Amino acid sequence: MKFQVSHAYFLTAAAVFLLTVLISRYLIPKLRSLKMGQKILDIGPRWHKSKEGTPTMGGLAFIAASLLSVILLWGALFAVTGSPLAIFQASEFLITLLFAVVCGLIGIIDDAVKITKKQNAGLSAAQKFLLQLLSAVLYVFVMHACGFIDTTLRIPFLGWEWELGILYYVVAVILITGVVNSVNITDGIDGLASTETFVVGAFFTVVAFFSGTQLSSAQIGSNLSLALGAAVAVGASLGFLIYNFYPARVFMGDTGSLFFGGLVVGCAFMADNPLIILFAGLAYIIETASVMIQTTYFKYTRFRFGEGRRIFRMSPIHHHFEMCGWNEIRIVSVFGGAAALFCALTYLLDYVL
């Protein structure tokens, strides 16, 4: 079975990578001709103004590549097995991919509003959160209805399992929306979100291939689904990095970052270990935490002292390091290295020790 999983993984990763590269090559000039350029906020780092007009919504490339790769995988499995239903052995992956695409659709709406209004604010925070909340609720409902998740929550590192009952759904929905938004916040400089998503995708690849030797039929299906989810994350992020690494020729936009967010948190659910994304994806979480800390401290000091004060020069935290003089390549290298360290420690502590 591992032979089949490995072939499905490498076929999918290669297909997503190649299609992302090819589609992006066509899509970038098309986006530029349609004037789908990014608007840069005046409150951001002043040197970011030079990026204004860079095509956005580049996430369309790897979303399309992911969907086309599933069709190619279906064709390959049909050729090998002779069964048109072979792909549904990975139905958990199909549900997760569909959820990620729905997240991407929310991003498309948000990006389209920004471009139409020629500003950097798309949907309101309430509108975006409501759409994300509804999609998360639907994802959890479908996964539970299909028997892929139950109401037992595993606590990483400790080996504990808590039966939460109906509270599980509340925790799951909060986790999903939080992670999706964290990936969205991470996408602030060239190549950062793509690099971190590649690292997290590699982490789930290792989990899929090495997280057990004696598997039940249900676990085999889950490992195949997880492997395919990781393959999409690795192939899409690596393919897009070719065009998104500094200096970026295209931005993924909310279209891509929300898709990536839905995909990586979905991988955690397919691994039957949802909370693991908080540790493997700690680099994402730190970005969100920096915004929350900055906002809370500013409001507190404005109330306490009459003027708002800041802990960071700018949030999210990657902008703080920019304001400290770090260039984008250095930030991506350090943050990507930190993401790799978090993933390695998470795997060691939860799956090895």
N, C-alpha and C positions, 0 to 999 in steps of 0.2 A: 504493500500500500504506500510506503514511503517513496517507492520508485515512481508511482503515479502522482503523488503529491508534488514531488520534486519537479517532474516534467511539467505539470500544470503551472507550478510556480514560475519556473524559468520561461516558459512559453508566454505566460501573461506579462511578466515583468519586461521581457524583451519587446513584446508587441506594444505595450503601453508606452515604453520609452521611445521606440522608433516612430510610432504614430504621433506622439506628442511633439517630437522634433519636426516631423514633416508637416503636421497641421499648423504648428506655430510659424513655420517658415512661410506658409501661405497666409495665415491669419494676421500676422503683424502688419504687413503693408495694407491689408484690407481694413484693419482697425484704424490705421493712420489716415487712409483715404476717406474714411467715414468720420474723421475728426473725433474719434473716441479717445481723447487724451485726458490724462489725469490732471485735475485741478489741485494745486498745492496750497495748503493753508498758510496765511501770513504769519501765524503764531508759531509755525514750525521753524526748524533751523533754516537760516537765511539762504544757505547754499543749496537747499532742496528746491529753491525756485527754478534752478536751472533744469530740473527734471520735468517741469510743467509741460504738458503736451505729449509726454511719453504715453504710448497706447496702453490702455488698461483693459480689463476683462479678458486678459490672456488665459485665465483659468478655463475658458471655453475650450481651449486646445486639449488639455488633459482630461477634461470631463468627456469630451467626444472620443478621445483615445481610449478611455476606460470602457466606455460603452461598446465601442467597436471591437475592443479586445475580447470582451465577453462573447460577442458573436463569433469571433475567430476560435475562441476556446470551445464553444459549443460545437462548431464544425469539426474541430480536431477530435473531441471526445466522441462525436457521432461516427467519425471515420474509424476510430479505434474500436469502439464498443458496438457499433451498429444500432445503438439505442438513442432515439431523439430526446429521451428524458435524462440522459446521463448528467447533464449540467445541473440538474436539480438535486444531485447529491450534495451540491454546494449551495443549497437554497438559503442557508444562513448568510452566506456572502452576498447573494443576490438581493436579499432584503436590506442588508447594510449598505450595499452600493446604491440602491435606490434611495435610501435615506440620505446618503451623502449628496446625491444628485439633487434631491429636494432642498438640502441646505444650499447647494450651489445656485438653485433657482431663486432662493431668497436673495442671494448675493447679486444675481443678475438684475433683479428688480431694483436693489439698492444702487448698484452701479449705474443703471439706466437713468434713475432719478437724478443722480449726481451730474451725469453728462447732460441731461436735458436742461437742468437748472443752471449748468455751468458753475457748480460749486462743489465743495468737498463734503457736504452733508446730504445724504440721501434720505432714506427712510428715517423717521424719528426713532429714538431709542425704544419707545413703547411699541411702535409698529414692528420693528425688527424682533424685539424680544417675544412679542405675541406669536409671530410666525414661527420662530424657533421653538417656542414652548409647544405649540400645536404639533409641529413635526416630531419633536422628541416624544411627546405623549403617544403619537401614532406609531412611532418606531418601537417603543417599549411594549405597546399593546400587541402589535403584530408578532414581535419576537416571543412574547409570552404565549400568545394564542397558538403559535406553531411549536411550542414546547422547547424553545432554545434557551429560555431563561426561566428561573423560578424566583421565589421571594427570599432566597437565602443569599446573604451578602458575605463574600469572603473578605477577610481582613488580611492584606498583604503582610508578609514577614512573620506574622504571629501564628498563622495556621488556624486561626479561629474562624468560625462560621456563625453568623447571626441570622436567625429566622426573623425577618422584619415584618412579614405579612404585608398589609396594604402600604405600610410606610416605605417599603422597598421602592415602589413606583415613584414616590415623592423624591427619594434620594437619587434614583436613576435619572429622572427628568432634570433635577438640579445639576447633577454631574454632567449630563450631556450638554445642556445649554452653557454651562460654565466653561467646559473645555472648548466647545465650538467658538465661543467668543474669545477665549484665550489665544487660540491660533489666529483669529482675526486680528487681535491687537498686536501679535508678534509680527505681522506683515507690515513693517514700517520702513525697512531699508532693503536695499537690493540683495536678494538671495537669502535673507534670514529665515523666513518661514519655510522656504523650499529646503534649505539645508537641515533645519531641525526636523522637518517632516521626513526627510530621507533617513536621518538617524533613528527616529522613532519607528519608521517602517522596517529598518534593519533589525531593531530590537524585536519586533513582533515576528520577523522572519525566524530568528533564533528560537523564540518561544514555540513557534509552530513546528519546527523540525526537531527540537531537542527537549521538549517538555513532557516526555513520557515514552516508555518503550512498549508497554502492554496496554493497548487501547481498545475500548469497546467500539462497536460499529458507530454509535452516536458520537464518540470522541474522535473517531477517524473522520467523520463528516465535518466536525468542528475544526479539526486541524487543517483539513483541506480548505474550508472557508477562511480560516485565519491566514493560511498561506497565501490565498488569492488576494485577500485584503491587503496584506503586507506587500505583495507583488505590485499591486496598483499604486500604493504609497511610494514604494521605491522607484518604480519605473516612471511615474508621473513627475515626482519631485526632481529626479535626476535629469529627465528630459527637459523639463522646464528651466532648470538651472543654466542650461546652455545659453538661454536667452535672457535670463533674469539675474545672473551674477553681475556684479558691478563692472562697468556701468550697464545698467539694465536697458535692454531694448524694448521690454514690455513688462508691465506689472500684471500680477494675477488678479488684482482687485478683490473685492469681497466675493466675487464669483468663485475664485479659486481658493481663497483662504477659508471660507465657510465650508466648501466641499472637503478640503483637507481636514478641517476640524471634525466634521461628521464622520469621515473615514477613520481617523485615528481613534476616536472614542468608540466607534463601532468595533474596531479591532479588539479593544479591551473587553467588550461584551462577548465577542466571539471567543476570546481566550477564557471566558467564564471567570473573569477576574477584573470587574469594572474599575475598582479603585486603583488598580496598578497604573493607570494612565496618569494619576496624580504624581507618581514618582518617576516613571519613565518619561513623562512629559513635563517634568518639573520646570524645564526652561520656559515652556509656555505659561505655566502657572505663575512663575516669578514676574513675568511681564504684567499680568493682570493684578497681582498683588501690589506691584509698584504704583499702578494707577490708583488703586483703592487707598493705599497708604498716603499717597500725595494728596488726593482729594480730601480724605478725612482730616489730615493734619492741617491743610489749608483752611478748611471750614472751621475747625476747632480754634486755631490761632486768630482767625478773623473775629470769631465770637468772643474769645478770651482777651485778646489784646487790641482789637479794633482794626487789625490789618492781617491779611493772610500771609503765612510764611510757607516755605517749601523745604522739603527734605532733599529732593533731587532737583538738579538744575532743570530737568524736564522729564516728563513721563510720557510713554512707557520707558522703562529703564534703559533700553538701547539708545534712546535719544539723550539720556543723561551722559552716557559715555561719548556720544558724538559731541556734546557741548563741552566735554573735558578734553577734546582734541583727538579722539580716536577716529581713524578713517573707517569707512564701511567694511573694507576687506578685513581689517583687524577685528572689528566687532563680530562679524559673521564667523571668523575663525575661532575666536574665543568662545562665543556663545555656542557654536556648533560642537566645539570640544567639550564644553560643559554639559551639553545635551548627551553626548556620547558617554561621558563619565556617569551621569545620572542613570542612563540606561544600563551600563555595565554593572553598577552597584545594585540596581534594582534586580537585575537577573541573578546576580550572585547571591543576594540576600533572600530572594523569594523562591528561586527555582533550583539553587544548588545547595545552599547551606540548610 
